[in-house]
Amino acid sequence: MSSALSEFLADQVKGMSPEREEMVASVIDESRRMSTRTVVFHAAIAERLGLNPSDHKCADLICNETGPVTAGRLAELTGLSTGAITGVVDRLERAGFVSRVPDPEDRRRVVITSCMERRASDMRHLFVPMMAGMVAVCENYSDAELALILDFMRRCGQMTEARIQALRHATGLGAAGCGAAAAASSAPKTAESAENAGGAPAKPSAARPARKR
């Protein structure tokens, strides 16, 4: 764990017993390691499927939705722009993971549906060993312990989702502020604004005489 994170953790665990402090630090450290392993694992899966990691996880999000999704909904789930989502869906459609179909409730719209069944054999070959490994790990714990682990994972998932939304909100505010500042700096200065800024008021340009016909 980095020194900066160690200092932060030391501030957060004040009042804990040394044993609990060490346990909490180990949980945080192991969670980071697991997160990194998960990213690397899915990057390897994506490579085997002929996708990049972002496209692979977008396909997973579409599959986990209860029904067809719009490009706007997928952009909301991923934080990507609608333009970027168009490229993602194009690549997934070419690879046979999704298809675009008319919205049954509004034929003017297009929705994205999962076609994972077309690649079922590929997916089974890649994911069944991992699922079997997870089942084997679960054999080491009682039902009560697994329920506790599941509760912990769900709480971590909710906390992570809250942090995702907070980061996106902060990024949106920052982008809006930068955009407003850029617009203000690029806007032409009026005589009044120049005078208020301490400069000389801009001289009005002379009117160009009309041509005689």
C-alpha positions in Angstrom: 0.0 0.0 0.0 1.3 3.5 -0.9 2.4 5.9 1.8 -0.4 8.3 0.9 -3.0 5.6 1.3 -1.4 4.4 4.5 -1.6 7.9 5.9 -5.2 8.2 4.8 -6.1 4.9 6.4 -4.3 5.8 9.6 -6.6 8.8 9.9 -9.7 6.8 9.2 -9.1 4.0 11.7 -8.4 6.1 14.7 -9.9 4.5 17.8 -9.8 1.0 16.3 -7.9 -1.8 18.0 -4.5 -2.7 16.3 -6.0 -6.0 15.3 -9.0 -4.5 13.6 -7.0 -1.7 12.0 -4.7 -4.4 10.4 -7.8 -6.4 9.3 -9.4 -3.4 7.6 -6.2 -2.4 5.9 -5.8 -6.0 4.6 -9.4 -5.9 3.3 -8.8 -2.7 1.4 -5.5 -3.9 0.1 -6.9 -7.2 -1.1 -9.9 -5.5 -2.7 -7.5 -3.4 -4.8 -5.6 -6.5 -5.8 -8.8 -8.3 -6.7 -10.0 -5.3 -8.8 -6.7 -5.3 -10.7 -6.9 -9.0 -11.3 -10.5 -8.7 -12.5 -9.5 -6.0 -15.0 -6.7 -8.1 -16.3 -8.9 -11.2 -16.5 -11.6 -9.4 -18.6 -8.9 -7.9 -20.8 -7.7 -11.4 -21.6 -11.3 -12.6 -22.2 -12.0 -9.6 -24.5 -8.8 -10.4 -26.5 -10.0 -14.0 -27.0 -13.4 -12.7 -28.2 -11.8 -10.2 -30.6 -13.0 -7.2 -28.6 -11.4 -4.5 -26.6 -12.1 -4.5 -22.8 -14.5 -1.5 -23.0 -16.6 -3.2 -25.7 -16.6 -6.5 -23.8 -18.0 -4.8 -20.6 -20.6 -2.9 -22.6 -21.8 -6.2 -24.0 -22.0 -7.5 -20.4 -24.0 -4.5 -19.4 -26.4 -5.0 -22.3 -26.8 -8.7 -21.4 -27.5 -7.8 -17.7 -30.3 -5.4 -18.6 -33.8 -6.8 -18.2 -34.7 -5.8 -21.8 -33.5 -3.9 -24.9 -31.6 -0.7 -24.2 -31.2 2.6 -26.1 -27.9 4.1 -26.9 -28.7 6.9 -24.4 -29.2 4.3 -21.7 -26.0 2.6 -22.5 -24.2 6.0 -22.4 -25.7 6.6 -19.0 -24.6 3.2 -17.7 -21.0 3.6 -19.0 -20.4 7.3 -18.8 -19.3 7.3 -22.4 -20.6 9.8 -24.9 -23.4 8.8 -27.3 -20.9 9.2 -30.1 -18.5 6.7 -28.5 -21.4 4.4 -27.8 -22.3 4.3 -31.5 -18.8 3.0 -32.3 -19.0 0.4 -29.5 -22.4 -0.9 -30.7 -21.1 -1.0 -34.3 -18.2 -3.2 -33.3 -20.4 -5.4 -31.1 -22.9 -5.8 -33.9 -20.2 -6.8 -36.3 -18.8 -9.3 -33.8 -22.3 -10.8 -33.3 -22.9 -9.8 -29.7 -25.7 -7.4 -30.2 -28.2 -6.2 -32.8 -30.1 -3.1 -33.5 -33.9 -3.5 -33.8 -36.9 -1.2 -33.9 -38.3 -0.3 -30.5 -41.6 -2.3 -30.1 -43.1 0.6 -28.2 -41.9 3.3 -30.6 -41.0 2.2 -34.1 -39.2 5.5 -34.7 -36.5 4.5 -32.2 -33.9 1.9 -32.4 -32.9 -0.3 -29.4 -30.0 -2.6 -28.8 -30.6 -6.2 -27.8 -28.1 -8.8 -26.7 -27.3 -11.7 -29.0 -25.0 -13.6 -26.6 -26.7 -16.9 -27.5 -25.0 -16.6 -30.9 -21.6 -16.7 -29.2 -22.7 -19.1 -26.4 -20.1 -21.7 -27.2 -17.3 -19.2 -27.0 -18.6 -17.7 -23.8 -19.1 -21.1 -22.2 -15.5 -22.2 -23.1 -14.1 -19.0 -21.5 -16.2 -18.5 -18.4 -17.1 -22.1 -17.2 -13.6 -22.7 -15.7 -13.9 -19.5 -13.7 -17.4 -20.4 -12.5 -16.2 -23.8 -11.5 -13.3 -22.2 -9.6 -15.7 -20.0 -7.8 -17.9 -22.9 -6.8 -14.8 -24.7 -5.5 -13.9 -21.6 -3.4 -17.4 -21.5 -2.0 -17.0 -25.0 -0.7 -14.7 -23.7 2.0 -17.5 -21.7 3.7 -20.7 -22.5 5.4 -24.1 -21.1 4.2 -24.0 -18.5 7.0 -20.5 -17.4 6.0 -21.4 -17.2 2.3 -24.5 -15.1 3.2 -22.1 -12.8 5.1 -19.7 -12.6 2.2 -22.6 -11.9 -0.2 -23.8 -9.1 2.0 -20.3 -7.6 2.1 -20.0 -7.8 -1.7 -23.4 -6.2 -2.2 -22.5 -3.3 0.2 -19.2 -2.8 -1.6 -21.0 -2.8 -4.9 -23.5 -0.1 -3.7 -20.6 2.0 -2.3 -18.7 1.7 -5.6 -21.8 2.7 -7.6 -22.2 5.8 -5.3 -18.6 6.7 -5.9 -19.0 6.3 -9.7 -22.0 8.7 -9.7 -20.2 11.2 -7.5 -17.1 11.2 -9.8 -19.3 11.6 -12.9 -21.2 14.5 -11.2 -18.0 16.2 -10.2 -16.6 15.7 -13.7 -19.7 17.2 -15.2 -19.6 20.2 -13.0 -15.9 20.7 -13.8 -16.5 20.4 -17.5 -19.4 22.8 -17.3 -17.3 25.3 -15.4 -14.4 25.0 -17.9 -16.8 25.4 -20.8 -18.4 28.5 -19.3 -15.0 30.0 -18.7 -13.8 29.2 -22.2 -16.9 30.7 -23.6 -16.5 33.8 -21.6 -12.8 34.2 -22.5 -13.5 33.7 -26.2 -16.5 36.1 -26.3 -15.8 39.5 -27.9 -15.5 42.2 -25.4 -17.9 45.1 -25.5 -16.8 48.6 -24.7 -18.4 48.3 -21.3 -16.7 45.1 -20.4 -13.3 46.4 -21.5 -13.8 49.5 -19.4 -14.8 47.4 -16.4 -11.7 45.3 -16.9 -9.5 48.4 -16.6 -8.8 48.8 -20.2 -9.7 51.4 -22.7 -13.2 51.1 -24.3 -13.1 49.6 -27.7 -13.5 52.2 -30.5 -16.5 51.7 -32.6 -15.6 50.8 -36.2 -16.4 53.4 -38.9 -19.4 52.5 -41.0 -18.5 51.5 -44.5 -20.1 53.8 -47.0 -22.6 52.2 -49.3 -21.6 51.7 -52.9 -23.3 53.8 -55.5 -25.1 51.9 -58.1 
